[in-house]
Amino acid sequence: MNVAGFIGERVAFSKQRSFSRFIIRLSIAATVVSVAAMIITLAFVNGFQTTVSGKVFSFWGHLRIQRFESNKSLVAEETPMPKSDSVVKTIRSLPEVKTVQAFGTRSVVVEKNKNIEGLLFKGVEPDYSTANLQSFITRGKWLDFSDSLYSRNILISEQVAKQLEVDVNDTITVFFISREQQGSTYRKLKVSAIYKTGIEEYDKLFAIGDIRLIRRLSEWQDDEIGGYEVFLHDYKKMDTISNYLSKGGVLPDIWISRTVKEVYPNIFDWLGIQDVNRNVIFTVMSVVAIINLITCLLILVLERTRMIGILKAVGSTEWMIQRIFLYHATIITAAGVGLGLVIGLGLCFLQQATGFIKLDESAYYVSTAPVEIVWWQVIVVCFATLLVCFLSLIVPTLIVRSIRPVKAIQFR
């Protein structure tokens, strides 16, 4: 170990004066709080973004391919378009694409015991993959497609079930609204399952049933659908794939591809705000840690003025003396970062295990604060904190250069 490191270690682990001991503990505590807050913030922001976006993607996929209609609400029943096996085959051949599924929606009014609700009836085909939706089903089972005409089942949300005062296996009347026919037709369907996504935009609006019923009551052709849902392996590529499908000649001219972000921008705008909150917390916590460490180091330098004078008198260089205090401050910083890492990860693991932090699901889309620990982010936080604090501490050590040996030795 070099001389600066040896002296710095002796100074760091020697008995401190009561005031110095208090300042050091305060600096360590500030660093602990800052590092723990940054780790917890990252874990919660990651958890929110992954969980909430995952709910949206599970219900609608990453892309929606529909017939192009200008000046039309994105969340509304679609104009039917013919299925195209060649287009679907081309889309499925893309390595980024996981699956492609057909769907269609129609406006309906559901009624039970004079309780009524207006919904969008989302029709799916018998081969529709239920893997993404099974986690939302709270009770009951998926649609029964054994009937050759159409399924007599329907899935509704807990919110709608509560308003209609129905439960699984109850029968409700579903009126299909048709502007073309200037009236409505209805069918009695059995509630086979009740789902809950926690996203009010879905739960208050959608029911799920058989697309063959939509075709039958809306006078669609047997090969007509409302559009396609496209699921990707990596959601981060949905903008790229959507642009390729729309502008790369893959889709017919009257078709268009939209990302789910475009369909439900309010949800993703809310998730984007979490990044802003994260950056604000990072900035505040970093400033708190740096200011406390700089203050601590200045006090330590002033308390060791006589030592600095003696070291200069015996020929020590100014840079060597600066390194002594940098070594001392680095030990304090490392202790704070280490404790902050343990406390931050400990609280994250505790939340994962117990879910003790509860939230208002109607406001946050989840009932329990989700946590997702990304280890490379945790490592970056720790090393970046060490590096930034070390570089910031170089400035206060410059006071060493202004200390004169004669005056320093006489300093009391």
Number of C-alpha atoms within 10 A of each C-alpha: 6 8 13 20 17 13 17 23 16 13 17 19 10 9 10 13 10 9 12 16 14 13 19 24 15 16 27 26 21 24 31 24 22 28 29 29 20 26 27 24 22 25 22 21 23 19 18 21 19 15 18 21 18 15 21 19 21 19 15 20 23 28 25 24 21 23 19 15 13 7 6 10 10 14 11 11 16 21 17 19 18 14 16 12 9 10 14 18 11 12 20 17 12 11 9 16 18 15 16 20 18 21 21 27 26 23 19 23 17 24 17 17 10 8 11 16 17 18 23 22 27 23 24 23 18 16 9 13 13 12 8 14 16 13 13 16 18 14 14 15 16 19 21 15 16 10 8 7 11 19 20 20 22 27 25 26 25 23 17 23 19 10 14 18 13 19 18 17 14 13 18 20 17 23 19 23 19 16 9 9 10 7 10 16 13 14 14 15 19 19 24 22 23 25 24 20 23 22 18 16 13 17 18 20 19 21 23 22 30 25 25 24 19 23 20 13 17 19 13 18 13 12 12 20 27 27 24 20 23 26 22 22 13 11 17 10 13 22 17 10 24 20 14 14 20 18 13 10 9 15 20 13 11 11 16 19 24 20 24 22 18 13 16 14 12 11 18 18 11 12 19 13 12 19 16 11 13 17 15 12 17 20 13 12 19 19 14 16 23 23 16 18 28 21 15 24 25 19 16 21 18 16 16 15 21 21 17 24 21 16 17 22 15 9 8 15 12 18 13 16 23 24 18 23 28 22 21 22 25 20 17 21 26 19 17 26 26 17 18 25 24 14 19 24 18 14 14 22 15 14 18 17 9 9 15 11 12 12 14 12 15 12 11 18 20 19 15 17 21 23 24 19 19 13 11 8 13 21 13 11 20 20 13 12 21 18 14 12 23 19 12 15 24 17 12 19 21 15 14 20 14 8 17 16 19 13 12 19 17 10 14 8
